[in-house]
Amino acid sequence: MSRLTRTLAVLLLGASALSAAEPPPDQLTDAEKAAGWRLLFDGRSLAGWQVAGKNTPPTQGWVVEDGILKKQQGVRGGDLLSVEAFDDFEFAWTWRLPGNGNNGVKFFVVPERGIVGHEYQMYDEKRGGEGKGSTGSFYDVLPPNPGRLPFTTAEWNHSRVLVQGNHVEHWLNGQKILEYELGSPEVLAAVQNSKFRNTRDFGKKVKGHILLTDHGDAAWFKDVKIREIR
């Protein structure tokens, strides 16, 4: 075997291993399907999503490219709201941000309160976000645990929210970074110290929609999926 042939073989093996290590986005395993997971983003379209407050598909700002849902930098298309509302569930997604990026995923969004919801913050912490404004926080209400593992928003991160009864958990890259009880004295007191103090029933359990925010910054999403708990 010539040196060129050996080099090509090594490159092909490396590419094959990389492909095997990172499966294509927006696919569910048989185990996930059996556990009740389903995609909320199909990797091809924005079916199942609408512009918050308009009940129509977005016409700008959000695009689908190679199985990735992209929020375009500087193009305001409005917040994306799931058509469906959810009660008890696990919601998972994979995401990344550019330098200085700011985005978030909200849940418990009900039309009567506009786009207000519990927000899992996604934030490039080089911008200075700390505590109740840092990645994985219950935005402006509760900070993530101080033992959160290091990460970078420029790489793909995996987040998950669990809502079961009054219990809520935030996860980041396989680590539980926050948990709280809806309607508890601790949560209601924290709400009173936040910008949501005058929002009706904020901090209590409601059935609501999921929302991807549009702060004007770019953001990338894939593997957006949900499992309803019945």
Secondary structure, 3 states (H helix, E strand, C coil): CCHHHHHHHHHHHHHHHHHHHCCCCCCCCHHHHHCCEEECCCCCCCCCEEECCCCCCCCCCEEEECCEEEECCCCCCCCEEEEEEECCEEEEEEEECCCCCEEEEEEEECHHHCCCCEEEEEECHHHCCCHHHCCCCECCCECCCCCCCCCCCCCCEEEEEEEECCEEEEEECCEEEEEEECCCHHHHHHHHCCCCCCCCCCCCCCCEEEEECCCCCCEEEEEEEEEECC
